[in-house]
Amino acid sequence: GARGPGYSASGVGIFNLEGGSVTVNGTSSTAMRVGRAGATGTLNISGGTWNTAGNLNIAARPAAEGLPTKGTVRVSGNGALNVGTTLLNDASGSDPGEALLEISGSNATITALSYAHRPDATLSFIADAGGISTITIFDGPGGVSIQDGQLLIDLSAMTTTPSTIVLIDSQEPDPIAGEFLNAPEGTTFGDYSLTYFYDGGDGHANNLALVMAGLTGDFNGDTVIDADDIDQLTAAIRAGSTDLVFDLDGSTVVDSGDLDAMISSVLGTFPGDSNLDQSVDLVDLSALASSFGTNTGWAGGNFNADTQVDLVDLSLLATNFGSSAAVPEPGVATLLTLIGLGLLQRQR
């Protein structure tokens, strides 16, 4: 039915689940309410599994006398919360209320068909040493809707440093609607930056995630952006990576456009500049000639995302030959192509 902890005006109710399983079979939009009609309700799941066939509404609605409704759902340890339809955080709408959904540690589970977050709601993630647990939203009507409210993230206990932390993995094709009032796109949490468009590997760039912030393009973390970082990027492109730390052009896809952004925007140079001195010249041609036909990286003249130095790389160098960050010199490419073809003839 529609009841749950904290159901009547001014009442206080607490449900604690430490193991086993509980199933609420009602399938209506009010299948279970945590805090309703001016009452305070709390659902703590530290172990076991709590299933609801219908909605789970946190802070359902105020009482007629205007008492604020307070609802709290906490999932921690090995606890699991599975909501059959919508997980509604702050169901009190425009009326006063306090709603908190909190997931703690790296082994907890929250799943739902859709998630709605309203203005008086707070969504809180608390990490343990192993990191944060991801909320999974399946492909159902509504997807993820955020109408202001608050996002809290505590990473202080985390001892790992993943490049990406997925907070909400939405398998709904539509993107996340709206954003948190206190946490728009790009908000930083420690060493991480918040993105609403992370592709968690499900083919849809509609997930909420933290992406490691830092020196753009410094993929190996040595505080220097160089050919090694370019090679790491091209390896990610070849592997079809979905890690948006490599998404330098903001397309939410890791592809050759990110290599273009790395070279032109991050490093301020041109394809063909093997030594990254912001000039394409005979030094770069010599590096390419020495490595022609071999498997090597950027420093050896491999200027695209494949593994071999070949005519494609020579063409890229030829197109930009004579260019520098200060003075572009078009018109030399034809001469370089002839030189390169001569080199190829000698190698054959």
KEZAMI-330270 format. One record per residue: residue number from 1; x, y, z of N, C-alpha, C in turn; residue in one letter. Coordinates in steps of 0.1 Angstrom, whole numbers, plus 5000, padded with zeros to 4 digits. Atoms other than C-alpha are relative to their C-alpha. Layout:
BEGIN
   seq   n.east   n.north   n.up   ca.east   ca.north   ca.up   c.east   c.north   c.up   type
   NUM        X         Y      Z         X          Y       Z        X         Y      Z      A
...
//
This chain:
BEGIN
   seq   n.east   n.north   n.up   ca.east   ca.north   ca.up   c.east   c.north   c.up   type
     1     5008      4988   5000      5000       5000    5000     5008      5012   5000      G
     2     4994      4987   5001      5008       5037    5002     5008      5004   5012      A
     3     4994      4996   4987      5022       5037    5037     5015      4997   5001      R
     4     4986      5002   4997      5057       5039    5050     5004      5007   5013      G
     5     4996      4993   4988      5078       5054    5078     4996      5015   5000      P
     6     5003      4986   4999      5065       5088    5090     4988      5003   4991      G
     7     5012      4999   5010      5029       5087    5075     4990      5011   5005      Y
     8     5010      4991   4995      5007       5109    5097     5006      5013   5005      S
     9     4995      4987   4996      5010       5146    5107     5008      5000   5013      A
    10     4991      4999   4988      5038       5153    5132     5006      4987   5004      S
    11     4995      5013   4997      5046       5116    5133     5015      4998   4996      G
    12     4986      5003   5003      5081       5101    5133     5001      4985   4998      V
    13     4999      5014   5003      5088       5067    5117     5014      4997   4994      G
    14     4987      5004   5005      5121       5048    5111     4999      4985   4997      I
    15     4998      5014   5004      5126       5016    5091     5014      4997   4999      F
    16     4986      5004   5002      5160       4998    5094     5000      4986   4994      N
    17     4998      5014   5006      5170       4969    5072     5015      4998   5000      L
    18     4986      5004   4999      5203       4952    5080     5003      4987   4993      E
    19     4998      5013   5007      5198       4919    5061     4986      4995   4995      G
    20     5013      5005   5006      5172       4898    5043     4995      5008   4989      G
    21     5006      4993   5010      5147       4913    5020     4986      5004   5004      S
    22     5014      4995   4998      5115       4934    5020     4995      5004   4986      V
    23     5006      4996   5012      5092       4938    4991     4986      5007   5002      T
    24     5013      4992   5000      5064       4964    4987     4994      4998   4987      V
    25     5005      5005   5013      5041       4950    4961     4991      5010   4993      N
    26     5009      4991   5007      5019       4980    4954     5007      5006   4988      G
    27     4995      4995   5013      5024       4993    4918     4996      5014   4997      T
    28     5005      4987   5003      5008       5027    4921     5011      5011   5001      S
    29     4990      4989   4999      5026       5061    4919     5002      5004   5015      S
    30     4998      4997   4986      5023       5062    4957     5002      4987   5008      T
    31     4998      5014   4994      5034       5026    4964     5006      5001   5014      A
    32     4993      4999   4986      5057       5037    4993     5004      5014   5002      M
    33     4996      4987   4997      5062       5070    5010     5008      5000   5012      R
    34     4991      4999   4989      5090       5079    5033     4999      5015   5005      V
    35     5004      4987   4996      5077       5109    5052     4989      5005   4992      G
    36     5012      4996   5007      5042       5121    5044     4992      5009   5009      R
    37     5010      4992   4993      5018       5148    5054     5005      5006   5013      A
    38     4995      4994   4988      5039       5167    5079     5008      4991   5009      G
    39     4993      5009   4992      5056       5137    5093     5015      4999   4996      A
    40     4986      5002   5003      5093       5127    5094     5002      4985   4999      T
    41     4998      5014   5002      5102       5094    5079     5014      4997   4995      G
    42     4987      5003   5003      5135       5076    5076     5001      4985   4996      T
    43     4997      5014   5004      5145       5044    5057     5015      4998   4999      L
    44     4985      5003   5000      5180       5030    5065     5002      4986   4995      N
    45     4997      5013   5005      5193       5001    5044     5015      4998   5000      I
    46     4986      5003   4998      5227       4989    5056     5004      4986   4995      S
    47     4998      5014   5005      5223       4953    5044     4987      4995   4995      G
    48     5013      5005   5006      5198       4932    5025     4995      5008   4989      G
    49     5006      4994   5012      5175       4943    4997     4986      5004   5003      T
    50     5013      4995   4999      5145       4965    4997     4995      5003   4986      W
    51     5006      4998   5013      5122       4963    4967     4987      5007   5000      N
    52     5013      4995   5001      5093       4984    4957     4996      4998   4986      T
    53     5005      5002   5014      5072       4975    4927     4996      5012   4993      A
    54     5004      4987   5005      5059       5010    4923     5010      5011   5003      G
    55     4992      4988   4996      5072       5045    4932     5005      4998   5014      N
    56     4995      4997   4986      5093       5053    4962     5000      5015   5001      L
    57     5001      4985   4999      5084       5089    4972     5006      5004   5013      N
    58     4994      4995   4988      5106       5107    4996     4995      5014   5003      I
    59     5006      4988   4996      5089       5135    5016     4988      5003   4990      A
    60     5011      5000   5010      5055       5130    4999     4992      5013   4999      A
    61     5008      4988   5001      5034       5160    5008     4998      5006   5014      R
    62     5002      4994   4987      5027       5185    5036     4986      4997   5006      P
    63     5013      5001   4993      4999       5183    5061     4992      5013   4997      A
    64     5009      4989   5003      4969       5206    5057     5004      5013   5008      A
    65     4996      4988   4991      4982       5228    5086     5014      5005   4996      E
    66     4988      4994   5005      5014       5234    5066     5013      4995   5007      G
    67     4988      5005   4994      5038       5213    5086     5010      4994   4990      L
    68     4991      5005   5010      5070       5205    5067     5001      4985   5000      P
    69     4998      5015   5001      5074       5169    5055     5015      4998   4999      T
    70     4986      5003   5001      5108       5154    5060     5002      4985   4997      K
    71     4997      5014   5004      5120       5122    5043     5014      4997   4997      G
    72     4986      5003   5002      5154       5105    5044     5001      4985   4996      T
    73     4997      5014   5004      5165       5073    5025     5016      4999   5000      V
    74     4985      5002   5000      5201       5061    5033     5003      4985   4996      R
    75     4995      5013   5005      5217       5031    5015     5015      4999   5002      V
    76     4985      5001   4997      5251       5019    5028     5004      4986   5001      S
    77     4996      5013   4999      5272       4989    5033     4998      4992   4988      G
    78     5004      5009   5012      5260       4960    5011     4985      5002   4997      N
    79     5015      4998   5001      5224       4974    5012     4997      5003   4985      G
    80     5005      4998   5013      5204       4975    4980     4985      5005   5000      A
    81     5014      4994   5001      5173       4996    4971     4997      4999   4985      L
    82     5005      5001   5014      5154       4986    4939     4986      5005   4999      N
    83     5013      4994   5002      5126       5008    4928     4994      4997   4986      V
    84     5006      5005   5012      5102       4994    4902     4996      5010   4990      G
    85     5004      4989   5009      5091       5027    4887     5009      5012   5003      T
    86     4993      4988   4998      5101       5062    4898     5005      5002   5014      T
    87     4995      4995   4988      5124       5072    4926     4999      5015   5001      L
    88     5004      4986   5000      5110       5106    4935     5006      5006   5013      L
    89     4994      4993   4989      5132       5127    4957     4994      5014   5002      N
    90     5008      4988   4996      5110       5155    4973     4987      4999   4991      D
    91     5013      5001   5007      5075       5145    4962     4990      5011   5005      A
    92     5009      4990   4995      5061       5175    4981     4997      5012   4990      S
    93     5002      4989   5010      5063       5197    4950     5005      5013   5005      G
    94     4997      4986   4997      5062       5234    4956     4999      5003   5015      S
    95     5002      4998   4986      5053       5230    4993     5013      4997   5008      D
    96     4988      5002   4992      5079       5231    5021     5003      4985   5003      P
    97     4997      5014   4996      5097       5198    5027     5015      4999   4999      G
    98     4986      5004   5000      5131       5182    5032     5001      4986   4996      E
    99     4999      5013   5005      5141       5152    5012     5015      4997   4998      A
   100     4986      5004   5002      5175       5134    5013     5001      4985   4996      L
   101     4996      5014   5005      5187       5104    4993     5015      4999   5001      L
   102     4986      5001   4997      5221       5093    5005     5005      4986   4997      E
   103     4994      5013   5002      5243       5065    4992     5014      5000   5004      I
   104     4987      5000   4994      5274       5056    5011     5009      4988   4996      S
   105     4991      5011   5002      5305       5035    5003     4999      4996   4985      G
   106     4998      5004   5014      5314       5016    4972     4993      4986   4997      S
   107     5006      5013   5002      5293       4984    4977     4984      5001   5001      N
   108     5015      4998   4999      5257       4999    4980     4994      5000   4986      A
   109     5007      5001   5013      5231       4996    4952     4987      5008   5001      T
   110     5013      4993   5002      5203       5019    4941     4997      4999   4985      I
   111     5005      5001   5014      5183       5011    4909     4986      5005   5000      T
   112     5014      4996   5002      5151       5026    4895     4998      5001   4985      A
   113     5003      4998   5014      5133       5030    4863     5001      5014   4995      L
   114     4998      4985   5003      5135       5068    4865     5003      5006   5013      S
   115     4996      4992   4988      5148       5094    4890     4995      5014   4998      Y
   116     5005      4986   5000      5131       5128    4897     5005      5007   5012      A
   117     4994      4993   4989      5149       5153    4918     4994      5015   5000      H
   118     5007      4987   4999      5129       5184    4930     5007      5010   5009      R
   119     4993      4989   4994      5138       5217    4945     5004      4999   5015      P
   120     4996      5002   4986      5138       5207    4982     5008      4987   5003      D
   121     4994      5013   4998      5157       5175    4976     5016      5002   5000      A
   122     4986      5001   5000      5193       5166    4983     5004      4986   4996      T
   123     4994      5013   5003      5213       5138    4967     5014      5000   5005      L
   124     4986      5000   4994      5244       5128    4986     5007      4987   4997      S
   125     4991      5011   5002      5273       5105    4977     5011      5001   5010      F
   126     4989      5001   4990      5297       5095    5005     5009      4989   4996      I
   127     4991      5011   5004      5328       5076    4994     5006      4993   5012      A
   128     4991      5007   4990      5347       5049    5014     5013      4999   4993      D
   129     4986      5001   5006      5383       5039    5006     4999      4995   4986      A
   130     5001      5005   5013      5371       5021    4975     4993      5009   4990      G
   131     5006      4991   5009      5352       5050    4961     4985      5001   5002      G
   132     5014      4997   4999      5315       5057    4954     4991      4990   4992      I
   133     5009      5009   5006      5285       5035    4945     4992      5008   4989      S
   134     5008      4994   5011      5267       5043    4912     4985      4997   5001      T
   135     5014      5002   5001      5230       5048    4910     4996      4997   4985      I
   136     5003      5005   5013      5216       5029    4880     4985      5003   4996      T
   137     5013      4997   5005      5186       5042    4861     4997      4993   4987      I
   138     5003      5008   5012      5171       5018    4836     4992      5007   4990      F
   139     5006      4994   5012      5156       5026    4802     4985      5000   5002      D
   140     5015      4998   4998      5121       5038    4814     4996      5014   4998      G
   141     5005      4987   5002      5099       5067    4809     5004      5010   5010      P
   142     4995      4990   4991      5112       5099    4824     5015      5002   5002      G
   143     4986      5000   4999      5148       5090    4826     5005      5007   5013      G
   144     4995      4992   4989      5166       5115    4849     4996      5014   4999      V
   145     5005      4986   5001      5150       5148    4857     5005      5007   5013      S
   146     4995      4992   4989      5167       5174    4880     4995      5014   5000      I
   147     5006      4986   4999      5148       5205    4891     5006      5007   5012      Q
   148     4992      4993   4989      5174       5224    4911     5003      4990   5011      D
   149     4996      5008   4989      5179       5210    4946     5015      5000   5001      G
   150     4986      5000   4996      5213       5201    4960     5007      4986   4997      Q
   151     4992      5012   5001      5241       5176    4952     5012      5002   5009      L
   152     4989      5001   4990      5266       5167    4980     5009      4988   4997      L
   153     4991      5011   5002      5297       5146    4974     5012      5002   5009      I
   154     4989      5001   4991      5322       5136    5000     5010      4989   4996      D
   155     4990      5010   5005      5354       5120    4987     5011      4999   5010      L
   156     4989      4999   4991      5375       5125    5018     5006      4986   5004      S
   157     4996      5014   4996      5377       5087    5026     5006      4992   4989      A
   158     4996      5008   5011      5386       5076    4991     5015      5000   4998      M
   159     4986      5002   5002      5421       5062    4986     5004      4997   4986      T
   160     4997      5002   5014      5418       5054    4949     4999      5013   4993      T
   161     5001      4988   5008      5422       5080    4921     4996      4996   4986      T
   162     5004      5003   5014      5401       5068    4891     4999      5013   4992      P
   163     5001      4988   5009      5400       5091    4861     4985      5005   4999      S
   164     5014      4996   5000      5362       5090    4862     4992      4993   5011      T
   165     5009      5006   4990      5336       5084    4889     4986      5002   4995      I
   166     5014      4998   5004      5301       5077    4876     4990      5000   5011      V
   167     5010      4998   4989      5274       5090    4899     4987      4994   4997      L
   168     5012      5005   5005      5243       5082    4879     5002      4994   4986      I
   169     4999      5007   5013      5244       5056    4851     4986      4999   4994      D
   170     5013      5001   5006      5213       5063    4830     5000      4993   4987      S
   171     5001      5008   5012      5204       5038    4804     4989      5004   4991      Q
   172     5011      4994   5008      5176       5060    4791     5007      5008   4988      E
   173     4993      4993   5011      5185       5074    4756     5000      5015   5001      P
   174     5001      4985   4999      5173       5109    4764     5010      5005   5011      D
   175     4990      4994   4991      5199       5132    4782     4993      5003   5013      P
   176     5004      4996   4987      5196       5142    4818     4993      5014   4998      I
   177     5007      4987   5001      5170       5171    4821     5003      5008   5012      A
   178     4997      4991   4989      5181       5201    4842     5013      4997   5007      G
   179     4987      5002   4993      5209       5204    4867     4997      5005   5015      E
   180     5001      4996   4985      5215       5209    4905     5002      5015   5001      F
   181     4999      4986   4998      5211       5244    4918     5015      5004   5004      L
   182     4987      4997   4995      5245       5242    4936     5011      4994   4992      N
   183     4990      5007   5008      5263       5221    4910     4997      4999   4986      A
   184     5002      5001   5015      5260       5231    4874     5012      4993   4994      P
   185     4989      5006   5008      5282       5216    4847     5014      5007   5003      E
   186     4987      4994   4997      5319       5220    4856     5003      5003   5014      G
   187     4997      4998   4985      5315       5223    4894     5011      4990   5004      T
   188     4989      5009   4995      5346       5209    4911     4997      4994   5013      T
   189     5000      5007   4987      5347       5184    4939     5013      4993   5002      F
   190     4986      5005   4999      5382       5179    4950     5008      5001   4987      G
   191     4992      4999   5013      5403       5170    4920     4991      4996   4988      D
   192     5009      5004   5011      5372       5162    4899     4991      5011   4996      Y
   193     5010      4990   5006      5349       5182    4876     4988      4993   4997      S
   194     5013      5007   5002      5312       5174    4873     4996      5002   4985      L
   195     5006      5000   5013      5298       5165    4839     4987      4993   4999      T
   196     5014      5006   5001      5262       5158    4830     4999      4991   4987      Y
   197     5001      5007   5014      5271       5141    4796     5011      4989   4998      F
   198     4990      5011   5001      5295       5112    4804     4993      4988   4994      Y
   199     5004      5013   5006      5291       5081    4783     5006      4989   5008      D
   200     4995      5010   4991      5294       5053    4808     5001      4986   4993      G
   201     4998      5012   5007      5298       5027    4780     4987      4993   4995      G
   202     5013      5005   5005      5261       5022    4773     4996      5006   4987      D
   203     5002      4994   5013      5263       5042    4741     4992      5013   5000      G
   204     5008      4988   4999      5244       5072    4755     5008      5010   5010      H
   205     4993      4990   4993      5262       5104    4767     4990      5007   5009      A
   206     5010      4994   4992      5236       5111    4794     5001      4996   5015      N
   207     4997      5004   4986      5252       5101    4827     5006      5012   5008      N
   208     4994      4990   4991      5263       5122    4857     5013      4994   5005      L
   209     4987      5006   4996      5300       5117    4865     5009      5011   5004      A
   210     4989      4992   4997      5330       5132    4880     5012      4996   4992      L
   211     4988      5003   5009      5360       5135    4856     5012      5007   5006      V
   212     4988      4994   4994      5395       5141    4869     5004      5013   4994      M
   213     4996      4987   5005      5404       5177    4867     5015      5001   5001      A
   214     4986      4998   4999      5439       5189    4861     5005      5007   4987      G
   215     4994      4994   5012      5463       5200    4833     4994      4993   4988      L
   216     5007      5006   5012      5443       5195    4801     5010      4994   4991      T
   217     4991      5007   5009      5460       5169    4779     5012      4993   5007      G
   218     4989      5007   4992      5484       5157    4807     4994      4986   5004      D
   219     5007      5013   4997      5471       5121    4805     5008      4991   5009      F
   220     4992      5008   4992      5500       5105    4822     5004      5006   5014      N
   221     4999      4993   4987      5500       5130    4851     5014      5004   5004      G
   222     4987      4996   4996      5536       5140    4849     5002      5015   4999      D
   223     5000      4985   5001      5527       5178    4846     5007      5005   4988      T
   224     4995      4995   5012      5542       5180    4812     4992      4994   4988      V
   225     5008      5005   5011      5522       5178    4780     5009      4998   4988      I
   226     4990      5003   5011      5543       5161    4753     4995      4988   4992      D
   227     5004      5011   5010      5544       5133    4727     4995      4988   5007      A
   228     5005      5011   4992      5538       5107    4754     4985      5001   5002      D
   229     5015      4998   4998      5504       5122    4761     4993      4999   4987      D
   230     5006      5001   5013      5496       5124    4724     4998      4985   4997      I
   231     5001      5014   5003      5504       5087    4721     4990      4993   5009      D
   232     5010      5006   4991      5482       5079    4751     4986      5003   4994      Q
   233     5012      4996   5006      5454       5098    4734     4996      4992   4988      L
   234     5002      5008   5012      5458       5080    4701     4997      4986   5003      T
   235     5003      5013   4995      5458       5047    4719     4986      4999   5004      A
   236     5014      5000   4996      5425       5056    4735     4990      5001   4988      A
   237     5008      4999   5012      5411       5066    4701     4999      4986   4993      I
   238     5000      5013   5007      5421       5032    4686     4992      4990   5008      R
   239     5007      5010   4991      5406       5013    4716     4985      5003   5001      A
   240     5014      4997   4999      5373       5031    4712     4996      5004   5015      G
   241     5002      4996   4986      5376       5045    4748     4988      5009   5001      S
   242     5012      4991   4997      5345       5061    4764     5004      5009   5012      T
   243     4996      4992   4989      5366       5078    4791     5001      5015   4995      D
   244     5001      4986   5005      5358       5115    4787     5011      5009   5005      L
   245     4988      4992   4997      5391       5126    4802     5007      5002   4986      V
   246     4994      4998   5013      5402       5122    4765     4992      5008   4991      F
   247     5009      4993   5008      5373       5142    4752     5003      5015   5000      D
   248     4995      4986   5000      5391       5175    4744     4992      5009   4992      L
   249     5008      4990   5008      5367       5189    4719     4986      5001   5005      D
   250     5013      4999   4994      5336       5184    4741     4989      4994   4992      G
   251     5010      5007   5008      5318       5161    4716     4994      4989   5007      S
   252     5004      5012   4992      5313       5134    4743     5004      4987   4993      T
   253     4995      5012   5006      5330       5110    4719     5015      5001   4998      V
   254     4985      5000   5001      5367       5101    4719     5004      4996   4986      V
   255     4997      5003   5014      5378       5103    4683     5011      5009   4994      D
   256     4989      4992   5006      5402       5120    4658     4998      5015   5002      S
   257     5002      4986   4997      5385       5154    4666     5008      5004   5013      G
   258     4993      4997   4987      5402       5151    4701     5015      5001   4997      D
   259     4986      4999   5004      5436       5146    4684     5002      5014   4994      L
   260     4999      4987   5006      5430       5177    4664     5000      5011   5011      D
   261     5000      4991   4989      5421       5196    4696     5013      5000   5008      A
   262     4987      5001   4992      5452       5183    4714     5011      5008   4993      M
   263     4989      4994   5008      5475       5195    4686     4998      5015   4999      I
   264     5002      4986   5003      5459       5228    4677     4997      5009   5013      S
   265     5004      4992   4989      5443       5240    4709     5008      4999   5013      S
   266     4992      5002   4988      5463       5224    4737     5015      5004   4998      V
   267     4985      4998   5002      5498       5224    4722     5003      5012   4991      L
   268     4998      4988   5009      5493       5253    4697     5009      4998   4989      G
   269     4991      5003   5012      5510       5236    4668     4992      4993   4989      T
   270     5006      5005   5013      5503       5216    4636     5004      4985   4999      F
   271     4996      5014   5004      5502       5180    4624     5013      5000   4992      P
   272     4987      5000   5007      5537       5172    4613     5011      5005   5009      G
   273     4990      4994   4990      5555       5189    4643     5004      4989   5009      D
   274     4996      5012   4992      5572       5158    4656     5006      5003   5014      S
   275     4993      4996   4988      5593       5176    4682     4993      5010   5008      N
   276     5009      4991   4993      5565       5199    4693     5007      5014   5003      L
   277     4994      4987   4998      5586       5231    4688     4992      5011   4993      D
   278     5009      4991   5006      5556       5247    4671     5004      5005   4986      Q
   279     4996      4997   5014      5572       5246    4637     5002      4987   4993      S
   280     4999      5012   5009      5570       5220    4609     5011      5003   4990      V
   281     4988      4997   5008      5604       5219    4593     5008      4987   4997      D
   282     4991      5012   5004      5633       5196    4581     5003      4991   5012      L
   283     4998      5009   4989      5638       5183    4616     4989      4990   5001      V
   284     5011      5010   4999      5604       5168    4616     4999      4991   4988      D
   285     4999      5009   5011      5608       5155    4581     5011      4989   5002      L
   286     4990      5010   4997      5640       5138    4592     4995      4989   5009      S
   287     5006      5010   4991      5622       5121    4621     4991      4991   4993      A
   288     5009      5009   5007      5595       5108    4598     5008      4991   4991      L
   289     4993      5008   5010      5620       5096    4572     5007      4988   5008      A
   290     4993      5010   4992      5640       5077    4599     4991      4989   5005      S
   291     5009      5010   4995      5609       5059    4611     4990      4995   4990      S
   292     5010      5003   5010      5590       5055    4578     4999      4984   4999      F
   293     5003      5014   5001      5573       5021    4576     5000      4992   5013      G
   294     5000      5007   4987      5577       5013    4613     4988      5004   5009      T
   295     5010      4997   4990      5553       5013    4642     5006      5008   5011      N
   296     4995      4990   4990      5560       5043    4664     4989      5010   5003      T
   297     5010      4990   4995      5543       5073    4680     5003      5013   4993      G
   298     5000      4987   5006      5541       5110    4674     5015      5005   4998      W
   299     4986      4995   5001      5578       5118    4680     5007      4993   4988      A
   300     4994      5007   5012      5587       5093    4652     4993      5003   4987      G
   301     5007      4996   5012      5564       5109    4627     4987      4994   4997      G
   302     5014      5006   5002      5531       5091    4632     4990      5011   5005      N
   303     5008      4988   4996      5507       5121    4631     4985      4997   5000      F
   304     5014      5003   4999      5474       5103    4630     4998      4989   5011      N
   305     5003      5009   4989      5457       5077    4653     5003      4986   4997      A
   306     4997      5014   5003      5470       5046    4636     5014      4997   5007      D
   307     4987      5004   4993      5502       5027    4646     5012      5001   4991      T
   308     4989      5000   5009      5524       5031    4615     5003      5013   4993      Q
   309     4996      4988   5007      5544       5059    4599     4999      4997   4985      V
   310     5002      5003   5014      5532       5060    4563     4997      5012   4991      D
   311     5003      4988   5008      5521       5082    4534     4990      5009   5005      L
   312     5010      4991   4994      5492       5095    4553     5007      5011   5009      V
   313     4992      4991   4991      5517       5110    4579     5008      5009   4992      D
   314     4992      4992   5009      5539       5123    4551     4991      5011   4994      L
   315     5009      4991   5005      5509       5140    4536     4996      5011   5010      S
   316     5003      4990   4990      5500       5157    4569     5012      5009   5002      L
   317     4988      4992   4998      5536       5169    4573     5001      5010   4988      L
   318     4999      4992   5012      5536       5181    4537     4990      5012   5000      A
   319     5010      4990   5000      5504       5201    4541     5004      5012   5009      T
   320     4996      4990   4990      5519       5220    4571     5014      5004   5000      N
   321     4986      4997   5000      5555       5222    4561     5003      5015   4999      F
   322     4997      4986   5000      5569       5256    4568     4992      5008   5009      G
   323     5009      4993   4991      5542       5265    4592     5006      5001   5014      S
   324     4996      4999   4986      5550       5278    4627     4989      5008   5007      S
   325     5010      4993   4992      5530       5293    4655     5000      5015   4997      A
   326     4999      4985   5002      5543       5327    4646     4998      5003   4985      A
   327     5000      4997   5014      5546       5326    4608     4997      4988   4991      V
   328     5003      5011   5009      5527       5302    4585     5006      5003   4986      P
   329     4994      4998   5013      5544       5297    4551     4995      4990   4991      E
   330     5006      5010   5010      5521       5280    4526     5008      5000   4987      P
   331     4994      5001   5013      5533       5269    4493     5012      4990   4999      G
   332     4989      5009   5000      5561       5246    4504     4996      4985   5000      V
   333     5004      5014   4999      5540       5215    4506     5003      4992   4988      A
   334     4998      5008   5012      5544       5205    4470     5015      4995   4999      T
   335     4986      5003   5000      5582       5206    4473     5002      4989   5010      L
   336     4998      5010   4990      5581       5185    4505     4994      4987   4995      L
   337     5006      5013   5005      5558       5159    4488     5010      4994   4991      T
   338     4991      5005   5009      5584       5155    4461     5012      4994   5007      L
   339     4989      5005   4992      5612       5151    4487     4996      4987   5006      I
   340     5005      5012   4993      5591       5126    4506     4999      4988   4990      G
   341     5001      5011   5009      5584       5105    4475     5014      4995   4996      L
   342     4986      5004   5002      5621       5105    4468     5005      4991   5011      G
   343     4996      5008   4988      5627       5092    4503     4994      4986   4999      L
   344     5007      5013   5001      5601       5065    4497     5006      4991   4990      L
   345     4994      5008   5010      5617       5054    4465     5013      4994   5005      Q
   346     4987      5006   4995      5651       5050    4482     4997      4989   5010      R
   347     5003      5011   4990      5635       5029    4510     4995      4988   4993      Q
   348     5005      5012   5007      5619       5006    4484     5012      4993   4993      R
//
